[in-house]
Each structure stands twice: as structure tokens, then as C-alpha cells.
Amino acid sequence: MVDRYYRRPLPNSGPNPFRCQGFVRNGTITCEDGTPLPIETLPPFLRALLVTDGTVTKALEAYFWEPVVVDTLRQEFIAAAADIPWIEVDPGDQVMVREALLRGTDSNQHYARAFSVIRSELIPASFRERLINREIGIGVLIRDSGLESFREVMEVGVEPAPIDHDRALFRTYRIIIDGQPVILISETFPLSPYL
């Protein structure tokens, strides 16, 4: 999954203004096969999740009205095989990769899948320790730690392959801490729970 970020140039606001503006009259998201998906046809809450810069877990809890937990599927340190310009990683740099599901505890419904690439040496030691121990999700961890950060949506689109036989949309954003891009996260949302 990390290879989808290798050698990707920084996006500009031209091809996908939805990621920057949130509202684009008659806007579309381009599917993998090149067909346009009208943004207005997406469920309203899903449109909001795709452009929000807030904590998705709390928004899911408020919307679906149940606790949402983070189930960590994968977490490991790897050497980057190529550069990842969106977070200024060079080939050979060590990064932490993490894959998780956001799941409703009452319904057992999976609302999102998150894949992260983290420059762990650039985050404070206490934050890093809690992250490695898989205590809570990254967004909640940042909020609870009081770290000043900025989130920038880099890309919004349609996943090329279905997730559990369900069409899915994604957003990729980076988290900037102390002026440096530190974390890159792609959140994938299967369409059916939001209909």
C-alpha cells in the first residue's frame, strides 16, 4: 500500500478542487477508469468526511451514535523503497506504516480503513510511545496530546478496487507538526454504510 505514494508530486488545486474547497457546483471525482462521479450524488455525510480536517472517529461516533474503536491490522517499521514527496521521505528512510479499521462497537460495522505512513522520529517521544503501543487512533492521539498540527487534504477519489465487494471512496491527507509534514494518511470509506 505504501507504494501508492512513491514518487507522487505535490498536487495542485487545479485537477481536484473538491479537496480544497469542499463545495464545487457540478463537480466530479474521476474514477480509476476515467468516468466522472458527480460529487452531489454522494451521501452528504460521506462528502463531509472526504474534505474534513477534523477527527474522523468522533464524527463517526456522532453520526452513527455508537462508540468507534480503532482495530490495528498492521504496524511495522520499514525502509522506504522510493521517495515520498508528500511527507519529504527519501529512499531508505525508516518510516512506520500502520493499517487500521474504524469499527462501531455496537454494530460491529467497519466504517473506514486507514493506512498511514509516519516519520516517527519527528514526533515527540510520549506521542510516539502511545502510537507504537496502539493505544488509540492517530487523530484522537494528536487531539489528546495537545500537539499543534495542520491537516492538508492531498487527494480525494474513488478506490480502484472494491472493499469487501463494496465501492469505496478515499481521501489522503498529511499532518504537519512544527512546520514539517510528518504523517500521511489515506482513509477509505466503503459506500454502503453511508447510504
PyMOL commands that set and color helices and strands:
alter all, ss='L'
color gray80, all
select helices_A, chain A and resi 2-5+18-21+39-41+44-51+56-64+85-87+120-122+125-132+138-145+192-194
alter helices_A, ss='H'
color red, helices_A
select strands_A, chain A and resi 28-30+36-38+68-79+94-104+110-118+149-158+168-177+180-190
alter strands_A, ss='S'
color yellow, strands_A
deselect
rebuild
show_as cartoon
